[in-house]
């Protein structure tokens, strides 16, 4: 039995690691061009080898080659060992270690769903009330950065509402208003642009809905 007091970031790290082992490195994700191995590489580099995020693109050839060799070494590591590294958490000297909850809670949740929802017959998970509340709190702080639309958007869940004012050109008026209803998890995925796999209800007049379709979401 797992600890019911684990935080959401702990829960997502553990269950994502379990699914990575279960699905295997070649499992698809909903991200174009990425399979499970690409997803895990992103997570490992992000929290353990940030230098490799830009290293292969450096204009200094020896540094770029060294970074590429490090990436190849990671890719050649057995899958179970790669997952074990992720499961263990950020390395001791990683800047992500003290920021684990702040930096990784949403990252893990969204990428976990990127993996889960690429599988036929997927179903949305039932999260605990505490974890739903944490997602809602994270969404509240991020919503205005994630959603950029020429229409006023209000995200609605059983936890309340989050209003995101329209972002228009200087002097222009908002193109109406829309309501987006869903659970905190579904609304968070929508705000990250995962439209194709979210279960939501959107309300608004035709002109407002058209403006919403032109919106930009995610980072």
LINKAJO-V849775 format. One record per residue. N is the residue number from 1. RES is the residue in one small letter. PHI is phi in radians with two decimals (NA if undefined). PSI is psi in radians with two decimals (none if undefined). BURIAL is I if it has 16 or more other ideal C-beta (glycine too) atoms within 10 Angstrom, else O. Layout:
N RES PHI PSI BURIAL
N RES PHI PSI BURIAL
This chain:
1 x NA 2.37 O
2 x -1.55 2.68 O
3 x -1.12 2.07 O
4 x -1.29 -0.16 O
5 x -1.62 0.06 O
6 x -1.12 2.51 O
7 x -1.23 2.93 O
8 x -1.11 -0.70 I
9 x -1.13 -0.65 I
10 x -1.15 -0.74 I
11 x -1.08 -0.80 I
12 x -1.21 -0.66 I
13 x -1.10 -0.80 I
14 x -1.13 -0.84 O
15 x -1.30 -0.56 I
16 x -1.16 -0.74 I
17 x -1.06 -0.74 I
18 x -1.02 -0.78 O
19 x -1.24 -0.60 I
20 x -1.07 -0.72 I
21 x -1.14 -0.78 O
22 x -1.16 -0.74 O
23 x -1.44 -0.60 I
24 x 1.62 2.88 O
25 x -1.17 -0.40 I
26 x -1.63 0.06 O
27 x -1.09 2.45 I
28 x -1.29 2.81 O
29 x -2.20 3.00 I
30 x -1.41 -0.06 I
31 x -1.51 2.16 O
32 x -1.02 2.20 O
33 x 1.47 -0.02 O
34 x -1.97 2.31 I
35 x -1.90 -3.02 I
36 x -1.05 -0.62 I
37 x -1.16 -0.66 I
38 x -1.14 -0.71 O
39 x -1.10 -0.80 I
40 x -1.17 -0.68 I
41 x -1.02 -0.78 I
42 x -1.00 -0.80 O
43 x -1.18 -0.72 I
44 x -1.18 -0.76 I
45 x -1.15 -0.72 I
46 x -1.04 -0.69 I
47 x -1.85 -0.11 I
48 x -2.20 -0.47 I
49 x -2.45 1.14 I
50 x -1.04 -0.44 O
51 x -1.09 -0.48 O
52 x -1.41 -0.12 I
53 x -1.21 -0.53 O
54 x -2.08 -0.28 O
55 x -0.87 -0.86 I
56 x -1.13 -0.26 O
57 x -1.71 0.01 O
58 x -1.11 2.51 O
59 x -1.30 -0.15 O
60 x -1.61 1.88 O
61 x -0.95 -0.82 O
62 x -1.04 -0.69 O
63 x -1.19 -0.69 O
64 x -1.13 -0.72 O
65 x -1.17 -0.68 O
66 x -1.12 -0.71 I
67 x -1.15 -0.70 I
68 x -1.15 -0.66 O
69 x -1.11 -0.68 O
70 x -1.12 -0.68 I
71 x -1.15 -0.72 I
72 x -1.11 -0.68 O
73 x -1.09 -0.71 O
74 x -1.09 -0.77 I
75 x -1.16 -0.47 O
76 x -1.46 -0.16 O
77 x -1.19 2.38 O
78 x -0.92 2.50 O
79 x -0.96 -0.79 O
80 x -1.07 -0.61 O
81 x -1.27 -0.67 O
82 x -1.06 -0.80 I
83 x -1.13 -0.67 I
84 x -1.08 -0.67 O
85 x -1.09 -0.76 I
86 x -1.13 -0.78 I
87 x -1.05 -0.58 O
88 x -1.24 -0.29 O
89 x 1.66 3.06 I
90 x -1.01 2.45 I
91 x -0.98 2.78 O
92 x -0.97 -0.68 O
93 x -1.69 0.11 O
94 x -1.24 2.36 I
95 x -1.11 -0.26 O
96 x -1.33 -0.33 I
97 x -1.06 -0.90 O
98 x -1.28 -0.24 O
99 x -1.85 0.28 O
100 x -0.88 -0.92 I
101 x -1.16 -0.81 O
102 x -1.14 -0.77 O
103 x -1.49 -0.44 I
104 x -1.98 -0.29 I
105 x -1.00 -0.95 I
106 x -1.23 -0.69 I
107 x -0.96 -0.84 I
108 x -1.21 -0.73 I
109 x -1.07 -0.85 I
110 x -1.13 -0.81 I
111 x -1.22 -0.52 I
112 x -1.08 -0.75 I
113 x -1.23 -0.53 I
114 x -1.00 -0.65 I
115 x -1.37 -0.88 I
116 x -1.07 -0.75 I
117 x -1.46 0.05 I
118 x -1.51 -0.11 I
119 x -1.62 2.40 O
120 x -1.00 2.43 O
121 x 1.33 0.27 O
122 x -1.07 2.68 O
123 x -2.33 2.55 O
124 x -1.08 2.47 I
125 x -1.39 2.60 O
126 x -1.63 1.83 O
127 x -1.51 2.78 I
128 x -1.18 2.72 O
129 x -0.96 -0.68 O
130 x -1.13 -0.70 O
131 x -1.27 -0.62 I
132 x -1.08 -0.75 I
133 x -1.11 -0.66 O
134 x -1.17 -0.72 I
135 x -1.07 -0.72 I
136 x -1.10 -0.72 I
137 x -1.10 -0.75 O
138 x -1.11 -0.74 I
139 x -1.10 -0.69 I
140 x -1.02 -0.67 O
141 x -1.39 -0.36 O
142 x -1.87 -0.27 I
143 x -0.98 -0.76 I
144 x -1.22 -0.40 O
145 x -1.42 -0.56 O
146 x -1.43 -0.64 I
147 x -1.87 2.11 I
148 x -2.23 1.79 O
149 x -2.41 2.71 I
150 x -1.55 0.42 I
151 x -2.45 2.51 I
152 x -1.18 2.30 I
153 x -2.10 2.30 I
154 x -2.11 2.12 I
155 x -1.53 2.25 I
156 x -2.17 2.21 I
157 x -2.45 -3.12 I
158 x -1.18 -0.20 O
159 x -1.52 -0.17 I
160 x 2.31 -2.66 O
161 x -2.31 2.64 O
162 x -2.21 1.99 I
163 x -1.61 2.30 O
164 x -2.07 1.82 I
165 x -1.06 2.61 O
166 x -1.07 2.53 I
167 x -1.92 1.83 I
168 x -2.09 2.89 O
169 x -1.12 2.68 O
170 x -0.91 2.19 O
171 x 1.52 -0.19 O
172 x -1.49 2.66 O
173 x -1.58 2.71 O
174 x -1.15 2.56 I
175 x -1.60 1.16 I
176 x 1.38 -2.73 I
177 x -2.60 2.63 I
178 x -2.33 2.70 I
179 x -2.01 2.33 O
180 x -2.07 1.98 I
181 x -1.78 2.40 I
182 x 3.06 3.14 I
183 x -1.31 2.83 I
184 x -0.95 -0.70 I
185 x -1.14 -0.77 I
186 x -1.16 -0.70 I
187 x -1.15 -0.65 I
188 x -1.14 -0.77 I
189 x -1.09 -0.71 I
190 x -1.07 -0.77 I
191 x -1.11 -0.43 I
192 x -1.55 0.07 I
193 x 1.49 0.30 I
194 x -1.55 0.90 I
195 x -0.98 -0.64 O
196 x -1.21 -0.21 O
197 x -2.28 0.41 I
198 x -1.88 2.60 I
199 x -1.94 1.67 O
200 x -2.40 2.89 O
201 x -2.16 2.22 O
202 x -2.02 2.27 O
203 x -2.05 2.43 O
204 x 2.91 2.87 I
205 x -1.32 2.87 O
206 x -0.95 -0.71 O
207 x -1.16 -0.71 O
208 x -1.17 -0.71 I
209 x -1.14 -0.63 O
210 x -1.12 -0.74 O
211 x -1.11 -0.65 I
212 x -1.12 -0.65 I
213 x -1.12 -0.36 O
214 x -1.56 0.02 O
215 x -1.19 2.79 I
216 x -1.98 2.32 O
217 x -2.35 2.68 I
218 x 1.58 -3.14 O
219 x -1.66 none O
